[in-house]
Amino acid sequence: MMVCMRTNIVLDDELVREAMRHSQAKTKRALIEDALRTLVRVRAEESRRKSYQDRLIALQNRLAGLTLRESATEMIRQDREGR
């Protein structure tokens, strides 16, 4: 269900003209809706990236104390030789 909210706002005319040049929107309403969708998408992506970074740091911290029984070079050599 979509709820529409009617509102009156004062916009900077020069900013609107510049935004219209960069957008394919034909009306101010379409321009504002495009800008709101873009803002939501960008912030959601930022949030996902931040969450990923936090999880990656936590994983790195958990793995920091682990050591390999063999050197990485030795493991690669054995893998190439087919063990």
N, C-alpha and C positions, 0 to 999 in steps of 0.2 A: 504494500500500500504506500503510495507516494503522497506526501502532504506538502502542499505548496505554501510558501510564506511570502506574503506581499509586504514590501517595505520600500521606503524612500530613502535614498542615500545621496550624498553630495560627493561627486567624483572629480578628480583633477582632470580637466578637459585635455590638457597636453598628454597626460599619462594614458588616457583612454585612446587618443588618436594614435599614439605610438604603439599601444597594445593592439589596436585594430590593424595596424600595418603588419604586425607579426602573426596575426591570427587569421583564420579563414572565417571567423564569425562575421555575420552580416548585421547583427544588431548588438546593442549594448548588453541586453539580457543574455544573449548567446555568449558574448565575451565573458561576462561575469560567471556564467555557469561553467565555461571552459576553464577559467582561472581557478574556480573552486575545485573542480575535478582534478586539475593538475596539482594543486596544493595537497589535496587528500592523497593522491597517488605518491607524490614525492615524500611526504611525511611518513606514509606507510612503509615505503621502501627504506627510508632512513631507520625506522623502528626495527624492521627485519634485519638490516645490516648490523645494527647495534646489538640485537639479540644474538646474532650469529657470532659477532666478535666476542661477546661476553662468554658464550658457550665454548668458543675456541680457546680463550684464555684459561677458562676453568679446566678444560681438557689438558692443555699444556702444563698447567700446574700439577695436575694429577699424574702426568707422565714424567715429570721432571725427575722424580726420584728413582725411576726404573733404569736398569742397565741391561745391556745385551750380554748374553753368555759368550757370543762370538762377535768379532768385529764386523761391521757392515760390509767391508771389503771381502772378508772371508765368506760371508753369507751369499753375496752376489756371485763370487767365484764358484761356490758349490752349486748355486742355482743354475748357472750357465753350463756346468758340467753335468747337470741332470741328476745330481746327488747319487 
